[in-house]
């Protein structure tokens, strides 16, 4: 099953329907919001959940001793970080809670890693 489908399914079942998932994630949703750069390129806008996944990736890389030069290992760590957040209902609730309380991305990633 596609990871985007899993996110949408979970959000529709468990999170308040009035609050769209796009407030938390952008890279991992079906309709991406775009932003213009100074050079008129459109790139996906990073949101709170995206930053949390990036921070979690860095934490896992440090803990497992993965070098940035080992691209295949980094790809595995990125997938692991995505699945730790997106496949775990508790993790999504933590991201939502941290986002509403304006916690640092790193703190939220550390909470998820400690699960």
C-alpha positions in Angstrom: 0.0 0.0 0.0 1.2 3.5 -0.9 2.5 5.5 2.1 0.3 8.5 1.1 -2.8 6.2 1.1 -1.9 5.0 4.6 -1.6 8.6 5.9 -4.9 9.7 4.4 -6.7 6.6 5.7 -5.4 7.1 9.2 -6.2 10.8 9.3 -9.7 10.3 8.1 -10.3 7.6 10.7 -8.6 9.1 13.8 -8.0 12.8 13.5 -10.6 15.6 13.5 -12.0 15.9 10.0 -12.1 19.6 10.2 -8.4 19.9 10.5 -6.7 18.8 7.2 -3.6 16.7 7.2 -1.9 19.4 5.1 -1.3 21.4 8.3 1.2 18.7 9.4 2.7 17.1 6.3 3.3 18.3 2.8 5.9 15.9 1.2 3.8 12.9 2.1 0.4 13.9 1.0 -1.4 13.6 -2.3 -1.9 17.4 -3.0 1.4 19.2 -2.3 1.4 22.9 -1.7 4.1 24.7 -3.7 6.2 27.7 -3.0 8.1 29.9 -5.3 11.9 30.4 -4.9 13.8 33.5 -5.7 14.6 32.0 -9.1 10.9 31.3 -9.9 11.1 27.5 -9.3 8.2 25.8 -7.6 9.2 23.5 -4.9 7.1 21.6 -2.3 6.7 23.6 0.9 8.1 22.0 4.0 5.7 21.7 6.9 6.1 20.8 10.6 5.8 17.0 10.1 8.3 17.1 7.2 10.8 18.8 9.5 10.1 16.2 12.2 10.9 13.3 9.8 14.1 15.1 8.7 15.2 15.5 12.4 14.3 11.8 13.1 16.4 10.8 10.1 19.4 12.6 11.6 18.8 11.0 15.0 18.6 7.5 13.6 21.7 8.1 11.5 23.7 9.2 14.6 22.4 6.3 16.7 23.1 3.7 14.1 26.4 5.2 12.9 25.3 5.7 9.3 27.6 7.9 7.2 26.2 10.4 4.8 28.5 9.0 2.2 26.7 5.6 2.2 23.7 6.5 0.0 22.1 3.1 0.2 22.2 3.2 4.0 20.9 6.7 4.1 17.9 5.7 1.9 17.1 2.9 4.3 17.3 5.3 7.3 15.0 7.8 5.5 12.4 5.0 4.9 12.7 3.9 8.5 12.1 7.4 9.8 9.1 7.9 7.5 7.6 4.6 8.7 8.2 5.4 12.3 6.1 8.5 12.0 3.6 7.7 9.4 2.7 4.1 10.3 2.4 4.8 14.0 -0.9 6.4 15.2 0.8 7.5 18.4 3.6 9.2 16.5 1.1 11.2 14.4 -0.7 12.3 17.5 2.7 13.4 19.0 3.4 15.4 15.8 0.0 17.0 16.0 0.4 17.9 19.7 3.9 19.3 19.2 2.8 21.3 16.3 -0.1 22.9 18.2 2.2 23.7 21.1 5.0 25.1 18.8 7.7 22.7 20.1 11.0 22.4 18.3 11.1 19.8 15.5 14.0 18.1 17.2 12.1 17.7 20.5 9.2 16.1 18.7 11.5 13.7 16.8 13.2 12.8 20.1 9.8 12.0 21.6 8.9 9.8 18.6 12.3 8.0 18.7 11.8 7.3 22.4 8.5 5.4 21.7 
